């Protein structure tokens, strides 16, 4: 069935290094993908999105890559900071309106 | 910056009791969502409203859960009777149009059923 999954449940990086969080999706008909960041005790917060007609999109310190051939999504965070410590979710939108979340990856940033 | 408001922030109840959660979306957002998030997992959609109409409630346990958005603005999610397995974070989100858009989440209601 439809599912969005992550390869690594926990990622630990040194402050200042780049972080890469990966995500696999199974519904080839999904046309919109979003990365959310969730800090402890808060709701998920939008980071960056990408449409299926694109393969790369950049924001401030973040880049999302989409590989439709292998149904893979990644979030790259440049110069990771302690404030980046959180759980990161990828989500796919199917049927034009239904958002399905993956299980999440916890990012630890070591000072 | 406009935010999605939710209350209460925390709720502790005993099983078989009734509980209710309230959500006020960002002004002008037509679409409202209720998600349930179990610790260590991603949010799971319970119900989605477009204005006052239900768009998707396929994952809502209708024998005990109900949701309404009578005037197409704020919304209430109710559980009656609560069960131990209902302990989770209940998140409300809204979006402007609802069709493939990013969601804005509230801080959630943490429910503990004893």
gemmi code that builds the backbone of each chain (N, CA, C; Angstrom):
import gemmi

chains = {
    "A": [
        ("UNK", (0.822, -1.195, 0.000), (0.000, 0.000, 0.000), (0.857, 1.247, 0.000)),
        ("UNK", (0.196, 2.396, 0.113), (0.943, 3.637, 0.126), (1.747, 3.749, 1.414)),
        ("UNK", (2.975, 4.189, 1.286), (3.776, 4.377, 2.495), (4.930, 5.307, 2.195)),
        ("UNK", (5.352, 5.986, 3.204), (6.532, 6.827, 3.127), (7.452, 6.373, 4.240)),
        ("UNK", (8.663, 6.014, 3.937), (9.550, 5.504, 4.968), (10.887, 6.204, 4.976)),
        ("UNK", (11.629, 6.048, 5.998), (12.940, 6.640, 6.153), (13.959, 5.549, 6.367)),
        ("UNK", (15.184, 5.749, 5.819), (16.202, 4.729, 5.914), (16.820, 4.692, 7.310)),
        ("UNK", (17.040, 5.847, 7.924), (17.718, 5.909, 9.198), (16.817, 6.566, 10.221)),
        ("UNK", (16.510, 5.897, 11.304), (15.671, 6.507, 12.325), (16.395, 7.558, 13.154)),
        ("UNK", (17.719, 7.473, 13.295), (18.495, 8.405, 14.092), (19.748, 8.799, 13.344)),
        ("UNK", (20.058, 10.086, 13.349), (21.246, 10.610, 12.709), (21.952, 11.555, 13.676)),
        ("UNK", (23.244, 11.338, 13.897), (24.024, 12.191, 14.775), (25.132, 12.849, 13.962)),
        ("UNK", (25.216, 14.173, 14.022), (26.218, 14.897, 13.237), (26.921, 15.925, 14.124)),
        ("UNK", (28.098, 16.290, 13.713), (28.873, 17.312, 14.419), (28.411, 18.691, 13.955)),
        ("UNK", (28.341, 19.612, 14.893), (27.982, 20.978, 14.542), (28.890, 21.490, 13.432)),
        ("UNK", (28.299, 22.096, 12.436), (29.053, 22.635, 11.321), (29.127, 21.711, 10.118)),
        ("UNK", (28.896, 20.408, 10.364), (28.886, 19.459, 9.251), (27.563, 19.553, 8.497)),
        ("UNK", (27.550, 18.933, 7.321), (26.307, 18.841, 6.560), (25.547, 17.574, 6.963)),
        ("UNK", (24.220, 17.667, 6.967), (23.368, 16.523, 7.301), (22.577, 16.109, 6.067)),
        ("UNK", (22.399, 14.806, 5.933), (21.551, 14.292, 4.851), (20.559, 13.313, 5.450)),
        ("UNK", (19.286, 13.602, 5.263), (18.219, 12.738, 5.754), (17.494, 12.169, 4.541)),
        ("UNK", (17.341, 10.860, 4.516), (16.774, 10.185, 3.354), (15.361, 9.676, 3.607)),
        ("UNK", (14.647, 9.492, 2.526), (13.257, 9.047, 2.604), (12.916, 8.285, 1.325)),
        ("UNK", (12.229, 7.152, 1.487), (11.736, 6.401, 0.336), (10.220, 6.486, 0.318)),
        ("UNK", (9.660, 6.629, -0.860), (8.198, 6.623, -0.969), (7.792, 5.544, -1.960)),
        ("UNK", (6.554, 5.105, -1.847), (6.140, 3.955, -2.656), (5.101, 4.303, -3.709)),
        ("UNK", (4.457, 5.459, -3.586), (3.393, 5.797, -4.530), (3.949, 6.650, -5.657)),
        ("UNK", (4.134, 6.047, -6.800), (4.714, 6.766, -7.929), (3.797, 7.861, -8.466)),
        ("UNK", (2.528, 7.848, -8.054), (1.585, 8.868, -8.506), (1.620, 10.122, -7.635)),
        ("UNK", (2.340, 10.080, -6.529), (2.441, 11.271, -5.675), (3.125, 12.392, -6.438)),
        ("UNK", (2.593, 13.601, -6.313), (3.125, 14.693, -7.128), (3.634, 15.872, -6.315)),
        ("UNK", (3.631, 15.710, -4.992), (4.072, 16.821, -4.153), (4.669, 16.229, -2.893)),
        ("UNK", (5.826, 16.752, -2.486), (6.547, 16.214, -1.344), (6.993, 17.356, -0.445)),
        ("UNK", (6.909, 17.101, 0.859), (7.196, 18.156, 1.821), (8.068, 17.587, 2.940)),
        ("UNK", (9.004, 18.384, 3.410), (9.771, 18.058, 4.609), (9.294, 18.952, 5.755)),
        ("UNK", (9.058, 18.292, 6.910), (8.661, 19.002, 8.114), (9.676, 18.736, 9.222)),
        ("UNK", (9.816, 19.721, 10.099), (10.681, 19.609, 11.273), (9.799, 19.677, 12.514)),
        ("UNK", (10.011, 18.749, 13.442), (9.220, 18.761, 14.663), (10.138, 18.792, 15.879)),
        ("UNK", (10.059, 19.885, 16.620), (10.808, 20.008, 17.873), (9.953, 19.464, 19.015)),
        ("UNK", (10.608, 19.124, 20.083), (9.932, 18.505, 21.212), (8.792, 19.379, 21.728)),
        ("UNK", (7.618, 18.783, 21.852), (6.473, 19.491, 22.396), (5.778, 20.427, 21.431)),
        ("UNK", (6.176, 20.381, 20.161), (5.570, 21.260, 19.169), (5.014, 20.452, 18.007)),
        ("UNK", (4.191, 21.102, 17.213), (3.700, 20.471, 16.004), (4.731, 20.563, 14.894)),
        ("UNK", (4.607, 19.740, 13.863), (5.529, 19.805, 12.735), (5.505, 21.179, 12.070)),
        ("UNK", (6.668, 21.588, 11.590), (6.804, 22.890, 10.945), (7.361, 22.695, 9.552)),
        ("UNK", (6.761, 23.343, 8.591), (7.196, 23.252, 7.188), (8.633, 23.718, 7.027)),
        ("UNK", (9.415, 22.935, 6.261), (10.786, 23.341, 5.952), (10.903, 23.706, 4.480)),
        ("UNK", (10.584, 22.739, 3.620), (10.755, 22.934, 2.187), (9.900, 21.916, 1.457)),
        ("UNK", (9.504, 22.251, 0.250), (8.691, 21.340, -0.539), (9.240, 21.246, -1.951)),
        ("UNK", (8.721, 20.244, -2.684), (9.132, 20.067, -4.069), (8.019, 19.381, -4.843)),
        ("UNK", (7.782, 19.824, -6.055), (6.787, 19.204, -6.928), (7.468, 18.099, -7.733)),
        ("UNK", (6.675, 17.211, -8.246), (7.241, 16.049, -8.945), (7.867, 16.412, -10.283)),
        ("UNK", (7.624, 17.613, -10.783), (8.233, 18.027, -12.050), (9.615, 18.662, -11.853)),
        ("UNK", (10.096, 18.609, -10.614), (11.413, 19.143, -10.283), (12.257, 18.025, -9.685)),
        ("UNK", (13.596, 18.201, -9.724), (14.444, 17.215, -9.065), (15.290, 17.832, -7.949)),
        ("UNK", (15.245, 19.155, -7.857), (16.037, 19.818, -6.808), (15.402, 21.162, -6.487)),
        ("UNK", (15.431, 21.490, -5.202), (14.955, 22.802, -4.785), (15.778, 23.242, -3.582)),
        ("UNK", (16.172, 24.486, -3.584), (17.024, 24.986, -2.505), (16.333, 26.064, -1.714)),
        ("UNK", (16.584, 26.040, -0.394), (16.119, 27.100, 0.478), (17.306, 27.642, 1.237)),
        ("UNK", (17.031, 28.240, 2.362), (18.116, 28.767, 3.163), (18.735, 27.623, 3.961)),
        ("UNK", (19.923, 27.228, 3.642), (20.687, 26.128, 4.245), (20.093, 24.749, 3.997)),
        ("UNK", (18.970, 24.648, 3.361), (18.362, 23.350, 3.082), (18.164, 23.155, 1.591)),
        ("UNK", (18.312, 21.889, 1.180), (18.103, 21.499, -0.201), (17.334, 20.192, -0.205)),
        ("UNK", (16.336, 20.089, -1.050), (15.600, 18.834, -1.202), (15.890, 18.291, -2.590)),
        ("UNK", (16.180, 17.003, -2.636), (16.425, 16.310, -3.892), (15.374, 15.234, -4.090)),
        ("UNK", (14.868, 15.134, -5.297), (13.854, 14.147, -5.618), (14.335, 13.284, -6.777)),
        ("UNK", (14.362, 11.988, -6.559), (14.727, 11.033, -7.603), (13.520, 10.133, -7.845)),
        ("UNK", (12.757, 10.458, -8.883), (11.526, 9.727, -9.148), (11.797, 8.322, -9.682)),
        ("UNK", (12.946, 8.132, -10.273), (13.276, 6.822, -10.836), (13.317, 5.752, -9.751)),
        ("UNK", (13.908, 6.103, -8.620), (14.011, 5.155, -7.515), (13.097, 5.539, -6.357)),
        ("UNK", (12.241, 6.501, -6.576), (11.292, 6.961, -5.566), (11.990, 7.295, -4.252)),
        ("UNK", (12.910, 8.240, -4.347), (13.733, 8.613, -3.202), (13.746, 10.128, -3.047)),
        ("UNK", (13.695, 10.537, -1.791), (13.678, 11.959, -1.428), (14.761, 12.170, -0.372)),
        ("UNK", (15.462, 13.278, -0.450), (16.442, 13.564, 0.593), (16.401, 15.039, 0.979)),
        ("UNK", (16.774, 15.278, 2.226), (16.880, 16.635, 2.757), (18.322, 16.857, 3.169)),
        ("UNK", (18.929, 17.879, 2.626), (20.291, 18.217, 2.983), (20.282, 19.511, 3.779)),
        ("UNK", (20.946, 19.498, 4.915), (21.069, 20.680, 5.749), (22.544, 21.067, 5.794)),
        ("UNK", (22.842, 22.255, 5.344), (24.228, 22.723, 5.324), (24.605, 23.346, 6.670)),
        ("UNK", (25.861, 23.135, 7.063), (26.385, 23.748, 8.294), (25.412, 23.565, 9.448)),
        ("UNK", (25.169, 22.302, 9.783), (24.168, 21.965, 10.801), (24.461, 22.649, 12.131)),
        ("UNK", (23.399, 23.175, 12.729), (23.505, 23.925, 13.975), (22.747, 23.205, 15.090)),
        ("UNK", (23.053, 23.483, 16.347), (22.317, 22.849, 17.448), (20.809, 23.032, 17.348)),
        ("UNK", (20.391, 24.175, 16.819), (18.958, 24.428, 16.657), (18.296, 23.550, 15.618)),
        ("UNK", (19.075, 22.816, 14.865), (18.525, 21.894, 13.875), (18.139, 20.560, 14.495)),
        ("UNK", (18.524, 20.339, 15.732), (18.174, 19.100, 16.418), (16.660, 18.985, 16.542)),
        ("UNK", (16.116, 17.918, 15.980), (14.659, 17.739, 15.939), (14.374, 16.414, 15.246)),
        ("UNK", (13.093, 16.109, 15.089), (12.679, 14.980, 14.259), (12.220, 15.531, 12.915)),
        ("UNK", (12.675, 14.919, 11.860), (12.352, 15.364, 10.509), (11.462, 14.317, 9.826)),
        ("UNK", (10.371, 14.807, 9.262), (9.430, 13.941, 8.553), (9.370, 14.317, 7.081)),
        ("UNK", (9.398, 13.318, 6.229), (9.024, 13.579, 4.851), (7.546, 13.210, 4.711)),
        ("UNK", (6.880, 13.873, 3.829), (5.467, 13.607, 3.590), (5.205, 13.673, 2.094)),
        ("UNK", (4.291, 12.834, 1.636), (3.901, 12.862, 0.235), (2.409, 13.156, 0.147)),
        ("UNK", (2.058, 13.845, -0.891), (0.655, 14.172, -1.122), (0.150, 13.324, -2.267)),
        ("UNK", (-0.883, 12.555, -1.975), (-1.459, 11.662, -2.984), (-2.872, 12.093, -3.310)),
        ("UNK", (-3.316, 11.721, -4.489), (-4.678, 12.040, -4.880), (-4.963, 13.518, -4.908)),
        ("UNK", (-3.920, 14.318, -4.903), (-4.087, 15.762, -4.972), (-4.371, 16.440, -3.649)),
        ("UNK", (-4.671, 15.649, -2.584), (-5.037, 16.334, -1.355), (-4.655, 15.598, -0.076)),
        ("UNK", (-4.302, 14.331, -0.129), (-4.062, 13.573, 1.096), (-2.585, 13.541, 1.428)),
        ("UNK", (-2.210, 14.046, 2.601), (-0.821, 14.090, 3.035), (-0.522, 12.902, 3.927)),
        ("UNK", (0.471, 12.108, 3.538), (0.881, 10.929, 4.293), (2.285, 11.161, 4.814)),
        ("UNK", (2.449, 10.973, 6.128), (3.742, 11.192, 6.770), (4.490, 9.882, 6.952)),
        ("UNK", (5.810, 9.975, 6.880), (6.664, 8.864, 7.226), (6.881, 8.813, 8.722)),
        ("UNK", (7.726, 7.868, 9.161), (7.945, 7.636, 10.582), (8.873, 8.663, 11.210)),
        ("UNK", (9.717, 9.313, 10.459), (10.584, 10.351, 10.997), (12.004, 9.909, 11.253)),
        ("UNK", (12.919, 10.855, 11.202), (14.329, 10.658, 11.569), (14.687, 11.685, 12.627)),
        ("UNK", (15.302, 11.198, 13.699), (15.726, 12.127, 14.745), (17.149, 12.564, 14.456)),
        ("UNK", (17.355, 13.863, 14.398), (18.676, 14.435, 14.143), (19.246, 14.984, 15.447)),
        ("UNK", (20.426, 14.490, 15.817), (21.164, 15.012, 16.967), (22.362, 15.797, 16.456)),
        ("UNK", (22.545, 16.998, 16.958), (23.687, 17.811, 16.572), (24.608, 17.938, 17.773)),
        ("UNK", (25.819, 17.441, 17.619), (26.805, 17.466, 18.705), (27.639, 18.740, 18.638)),
        ("UNK", (27.724, 19.417, 19.752), (28.486, 20.680, 19.803), (29.993, 20.418, 19.833)),
    ],
    "B": [
        ("UNK", (3.041, 36.497, 13.644), (2.713, 35.495, 12.622), (1.493, 34.692, 13.086)),
        ("UNK", (0.532, 34.491, 12.192), (-0.680, 33.752, 12.526), (-0.345, 32.309, 12.863)),
        ("UNK", (-1.059, 31.764, 13.823), (-0.820, 30.396, 14.251), (-2.134, 29.636, 14.385)),
        ("UNK", (-2.028, 28.325, 14.353), (-3.159, 27.458, 14.645), (-3.232, 27.292, 16.163)),
        ("UNK", (-4.390, 27.595, 16.727), (-4.554, 27.516, 18.180), (-5.239, 26.218, 18.563)),
        ("UNK", (-4.734, 25.569, 19.592), (-5.343, 24.349, 20.099), (-5.454, 24.422, 21.614)),
        ("UNK", (-6.509, 23.817, 22.132), (-6.656, 23.691, 23.578), (-7.460, 22.443, 23.902)),
        ("UNK", (-7.248, 21.838, 25.087), (-6.192, 22.204, 26.025), (-4.822, 21.739, 25.529)),
        ("UNK", (-3.777, 22.127, 26.187), (-2.431, 21.710, 25.835), (-2.180, 20.285, 26.315)),
        ("UNK", (-2.706, 19.972, 27.480), (-2.591, 18.630, 28.054), (-3.957, 18.208, 28.596)),
        ("UNK", (-4.230, 16.905, 28.515), (-5.480, 16.377, 29.041), (-5.218, 14.994, 29.607)),
        ("UNK", (-5.588, 14.820, 30.872), (-5.501, 13.511, 31.508), (-6.918, 13.079, 31.848)),
        ("UNK", (-7.269, 11.871, 31.453), (-8.605, 11.389, 31.712), (-8.554, 9.903, 32.040)),
        ("UNK", (-9.633, 9.428, 32.588), (-9.728, 7.997, 32.854), (-10.465, 7.331, 31.695)),
        ("UNK", (-10.158, 6.078, 31.482), (-10.843, 5.350, 30.401), (-12.334, 5.351, 30.659)),
        ("UNK", (-13.061, 5.364, 29.562), (-14.526, 5.412, 29.506), (-15.086, 6.827, 29.662)),
        ("UNK", (-14.231, 7.792, 29.986), (-14.691, 9.176, 30.058), (-14.702, 9.803, 28.660)),
        ("UNK", (-15.383, 10.942, 28.567), (-15.430, 11.681, 27.312), (-14.406, 12.817, 27.349)),
        ("UNK", (-13.763, 13.065, 26.208), (-12.815, 14.181, 26.099), (-13.094, 14.939, 24.811)),
        ("UNK", (-12.741, 16.212, 24.831), (-12.945, 17.046, 23.646), (-11.754, 17.966, 23.470)),
        ("UNK", (-11.374, 18.151, 22.204), (-10.258, 19.026, 21.848), (-10.787, 20.098, 20.907)),
        ("UNK", (-10.209, 21.287, 21.030), (-10.657, 22.410, 20.221), (-9.520, 22.936, 19.362)),
        ("UNK", (-9.848, 23.409, 18.173), (-8.855, 23.945, 17.252), (-9.402, 25.162, 16.534)),
        ("UNK", (-8.594, 26.206, 16.461), (-8.931, 27.396, 15.688), (-7.852, 27.570, 14.628)),
        ("UNK", (-8.171, 27.371, 13.356), (-7.150, 27.431, 12.298), (-6.728, 28.871, 12.017)),
        ("UNK", (-5.748, 29.003, 11.171), (-5.316, 30.324, 10.724), (-6.462, 30.963, 9.944)),
        ("UNK", (-6.698, 32.222, 10.195), (-7.801, 32.921, 9.552), (-7.694, 32.846, 8.029)),
        ("UNK", (-8.788, 32.466, 7.404), (-8.808, 32.385, 5.947), (-8.460, 31.023, 5.389)),
        ("UNK", (-8.005, 30.119, 6.245), (-7.675, 28.767, 5.788), (-8.960, 27.944, 5.681)),
        ("UNK", (-9.200, 27.434, 4.485), (-10.429, 26.701, 4.230), (-10.364, 25.255, 4.717)),
        ("UNK", (-9.171, 24.710, 4.747), (-9.032, 23.291, 5.053), (-8.465, 23.095, 6.449)),
        ("UNK", (-9.079, 22.174, 7.190), (-8.662, 21.878, 8.564), (-8.489, 20.375, 8.698)),
        ("UNK", (-7.447, 19.978, 9.399), (-7.093, 18.573, 9.559), (-6.924, 18.242, 11.043)),
        ("UNK", (-7.333, 17.055, 11.401), (-6.989, 16.493, 12.708), (-6.099, 15.272, 12.468)),
        ("UNK", (-4.935, 15.296, 13.119), (-4.000, 14.183, 13.045), (-3.787, 13.617, 14.452)),
        ("UNK", (-3.471, 12.347, 14.508), (-3.074, 11.712, 15.755), (-1.624, 11.268, 15.598)),
        ("UNK", (-0.811, 11.537, 16.617), (0.593, 11.158, 16.558), (0.970, 10.367, 17.817)),
        ("UNK", (1.315, 9.117, 17.598), (1.800, 8.265, 18.680), (3.299, 8.502, 18.813)),
        ("UNK", (3.789, 8.481, 20.020), (5.197, 8.770, 20.286), (6.118, 7.923, 19.412)),
        ("UNK", (7.013, 8.600, 18.714), (7.977, 7.909, 17.873), (7.482, 7.611, 16.471)),
        ("UNK", (6.278, 8.080, 16.146), (5.720, 7.837, 14.821), (5.322, 9.144, 14.144)),
        ("UNK", (5.055, 9.049, 12.859), (4.585, 10.215, 12.138), (3.099, 10.452, 12.372)),
        ("UNK", (2.632, 11.659, 12.133), (1.203, 11.952, 12.296), (0.350, 11.119, 11.345)),
        ("UNK", (-0.802, 10.708, 11.832), (-1.757, 9.922, 11.044), (-3.045, 10.724, 10.917)),
        ("UNK", (-3.509, 10.909, 9.693), (-4.709, 11.712, 9.473), (-5.947, 11.014, 10.020)),
        ("UNK", (-6.727, 11.756, 10.813), (-8.004, 11.256, 11.308), (-9.156, 11.776, 10.455)),
        ("UNK", (-9.161, 13.085, 10.219), (-10.262, 13.691, 9.476), (-9.775, 14.982, 8.839)),
        ("UNK", (-10.343, 15.265, 7.667), (-10.015, 16.468, 6.909), (-11.296, 17.161, 6.507)),
        ("UNK", (-11.368, 18.460, 6.797), (-12.518, 19.279, 6.431), (-12.132, 20.273, 5.328)),
        ("UNK", (-13.051, 20.490, 4.408), (-12.957, 21.597, 3.462), (-14.149, 22.479, 3.806)),
        ("UNK", (-13.844, 23.657, 4.371), (-14.894, 24.485, 4.959), (-15.629, 23.651, 6.001)),
        ("UNK", (-16.940, 23.496, 5.919), (-17.641, 22.731, 6.950), (-17.878, 21.279, 6.561)),
        ("UNK", (-17.410, 20.885, 5.384), (-17.662, 19.534, 4.878), (-16.487, 18.607, 5.117)),
        ("UNK", (-16.805, 17.370, 5.451), (-15.769, 16.352, 5.626), (-15.293, 15.862, 4.263)),
        ("UNK", (-13.987, 15.945, 4.027), (-13.397, 15.481, 2.777), (-12.911, 14.044, 2.918)),
        ("UNK", (-12.338, 13.730, 4.082), (-11.791, 12.396, 4.310), (-11.866, 12.081, 5.795)),
        ("UNK", (-12.594, 11.055, 6.149), (-12.622, 10.576, 7.539), (-12.459, 9.064, 7.560)),
        ("UNK", (-11.773, 8.541, 6.568), (-11.639, 7.096, 6.425), (-10.868, 6.442, 7.570)),
        ("UNK", (-10.006, 7.195, 8.238), (-9.217, 6.650, 9.346), (-9.767, 7.059, 10.708)),
        ("UNK", (-10.908, 7.663, 10.749), (-11.510, 8.088, 12.021), (-12.312, 6.928, 12.610)),
        ("UNK", (-12.001, 6.491, 13.831), (-12.779, 5.401, 14.473), (-14.154, 5.927, 14.867)),
        ("UNK", (-15.088, 5.785, 13.988), (-16.365, 6.482, 14.143), (-17.235, 5.940, 15.280)),
        ("UNK", (-16.879, 4.784, 15.801), (-17.661, 4.280, 16.923), (-17.414, 5.099, 18.188)),
        ("UNK", (-16.258, 5.790, 18.266), (-15.968, 6.555, 19.476), (-15.500, 7.975, 19.200)),
        ("UNK", (-15.071, 8.246, 17.983), (-14.555, 9.568, 17.634), (-15.591, 10.312, 16.789)),
        ("UNK", (-15.678, 11.623, 17.045), (-16.496, 12.480, 16.184), (-15.797, 13.823, 16.036)),
        ("UNK", (-16.040, 14.453, 14.916), (-15.435, 15.760, 14.653), (-16.448, 16.628, 13.940)),
        ("UNK", (-16.390, 17.908, 14.255), (-17.302, 18.833, 13.600), (-16.611, 20.176, 13.365)),
        ("UNK", (-17.113, 20.845, 12.347), (-16.618, 22.179, 12.002), (-17.839, 22.943, 11.473)),
        ("UNK", (-18.733, 23.243, 12.387), (-20.085, 23.672, 12.036), (-20.130, 24.926, 11.170)),
        ("UNK", (-19.324, 25.928, 11.461), (-19.375, 27.182, 10.719), (-18.193, 27.321, 9.772)),
        ("UNK", (-17.476, 26.233, 9.592), (-16.346, 26.266, 8.684), (-15.158, 27.032, 9.192)),
        ("UNK", (-15.124, 27.247, 10.518), (-13.975, 27.968, 11.075), (-13.289, 27.057, 12.087)),
        ("UNK", (-13.671, 27.169, 13.389), (-13.024, 26.328, 14.385), (-13.656, 24.935, 14.396)),
        ("UNK", (-12.977, 24.021, 15.076), (-13.388, 22.622, 15.033), (-13.218, 21.975, 16.402)),
        ("UNK", (-14.019, 20.950, 16.638), (-13.930, 20.160, 17.863), (-13.799, 18.688, 17.511)),
        ("UNK", (-12.894, 18.017, 18.170), (-12.723, 16.571, 18.049), (-13.085, 15.955, 19.392)),
        ("UNK", (-13.969, 14.967, 19.369), (-14.432, 14.343, 20.605), (-14.152, 12.841, 20.604)),
        ("UNK", (-13.848, 12.345, 21.776), (-13.683, 10.909, 21.962), (-14.607, 10.483, 23.103)),
        ("UNK", (-15.466, 9.508, 22.824), (-16.357, 9.008, 23.861), (-16.768, 7.576, 23.559)),
        ("UNK", (-16.391, 6.608, 24.386), (-15.555, 6.728, 25.576), (-14.067, 6.601, 25.232)),
        ("UNK", (-13.227, 7.243, 26.017), (-11.797, 7.138, 25.794), (-11.284, 5.763, 26.216)),
        ("UNK", (-10.303, 5.258, 25.473), (-9.666, 3.987, 25.778), (-8.171, 4.223, 26.001)),
        ("UNK", (-7.532, 3.274, 26.649), (-6.110, 3.408, 26.956), (-5.281, 3.663, 25.700)),
        ("UNK", (-5.655, 2.994, 24.623), (-4.917, 3.120, 23.374), (-5.072, 4.459, 22.680)),
        ("UNK", (-5.931, 5.331, 23.220), (-6.114, 6.655, 22.627), (-5.052, 7.640, 23.095)),
        ("UNK", (-4.230, 7.251, 24.044), (-3.172, 8.141, 24.527), (-2.235, 8.487, 23.379)),
        ("UNK", (-2.115, 9.764, 23.095), (-1.346, 10.228, 21.944), (-1.368, 11.753, 21.925)),
        ("UNK", (-0.655, 12.315, 20.953), (-0.739, 13.753, 20.678), (-1.759, 13.947, 19.571)),
        ("UNK", (-2.689, 14.859, 19.787), (-3.690, 15.166, 18.767), (-3.354, 16.540, 18.188)),
        ("UNK", (-3.034, 16.520, 16.919), (-2.574, 17.713, 16.226), (-3.644, 18.232, 15.277)),
        ("UNK", (-3.820, 19.536, 15.293), (-4.694, 20.186, 14.326), (-3.814, 20.948, 13.345)),
        ("UNK", (-4.195, 20.950, 12.098), (-3.464, 21.685, 11.075), (-4.456, 22.369, 10.145)),
        ("UNK", (-3.984, 23.387, 9.456), (-4.834, 24.032, 8.459), (-4.007, 24.389, 7.240)),
        ("UNK", (-4.695, 24.579, 6.136), (-4.046, 25.035, 4.910), (-5.011, 25.942, 4.180)),
        ("UNK", (-4.457, 26.754, 3.280), (-5.276, 27.773, 2.639), (-6.349, 27.157, 1.737)),
        ("UNK", (-5.910, 26.267, 0.811), (-6.853, 25.714, -0.142), (-7.138, 24.242, 0.087)),
        ("UNK", (-6.092, 23.509, 0.517), (-6.313, 22.097, 0.814), (-5.882, 21.130, -0.257)),
        ("UNK", (-5.578, 21.618, -1.432), (-5.207, 20.701, -2.499), (-3.696, 20.726, -2.699)),
        ("UNK", (-3.031, 19.752, -2.073), (-1.588, 19.647, -2.250), (-0.819, 20.838, -1.758)),
        ("UNK", (-1.170, 21.323, -0.580), (-0.479, 22.470, -0.012), (0.195, 22.107, 1.302)),
        ("UNK", (1.146, 22.949, 1.714), (1.806, 22.714, 2.988), (0.815, 22.972, 4.117)),
        ("UNK", (1.041, 22.247, 5.210), (0.170, 22.337, 6.361), (0.808, 23.179, 7.451)),
        ("UNK", (-0.032, 23.909, 8.171), (0.398, 24.676, 9.332), (-0.198, 23.989, 10.561)),
        ("UNK", (0.669, 23.565, 11.471), (0.225, 22.802, 12.623), (0.156, 23.650, 13.884)),
        ("UNK", (-0.775, 23.277, 14.756), (-0.789, 23.798, 16.104), (0.177, 23.001, 16.967)),
        ("UNK", (0.258, 23.335, 18.241), (1.184, 22.650, 19.152), (0.618, 21.347, 19.703)),
        ("UNK", (-0.656, 21.096, 19.442), (-1.225, 19.812, 19.810), (-1.798, 19.741, 21.208)),
        ("UNK", (-2.585, 18.696, 21.427), (-3.098, 18.343, 22.743), (-2.549, 16.967, 23.093)),
        ("UNK", (-1.809, 16.897, 24.183), (-1.264, 15.608, 24.629), (-2.286, 14.935, 25.530)),
        ("UNK", (-2.828, 13.822, 25.078), (-3.848, 13.099, 25.822), (-3.252, 11.882, 26.507)),
        ("UNK", (-3.527, 11.759, 27.787), (-3.148, 10.567, 28.545), (-4.413, 9.953, 29.114)),
        ("UNK", (-4.641, 8.693, 28.779), (-5.807, 7.975, 29.273), (-5.341, 6.955, 30.306)),
        ("UNK", (-5.845, 7.081, 31.531), (-5.391, 6.229, 32.627), (-6.383, 5.100, 32.914)),
    ],
}
model = gemmi.Model(1)
for chain_id, residues in chains.items():
    chain = gemmi.Chain(chain_id)
    for i, (resn, *xyz) in enumerate(residues, 1):
        res = gemmi.Residue()
        res.name, res.seqid = resn, gemmi.SeqId(i, " ")
        for name, pos in zip(("N", "CA", "C"), xyz):
            atom = gemmi.Atom()
            atom.name, atom.element = name, gemmi.Element(name[0])
            atom.pos, atom.b_iso = gemmi.Position(*pos), 0.0
            res.add_atom(atom)
        chain.add_residue(res)
    model.add_chain(chain)
structure = gemmi.Structure()
structure.add_model(model)
structure.setup_entities()
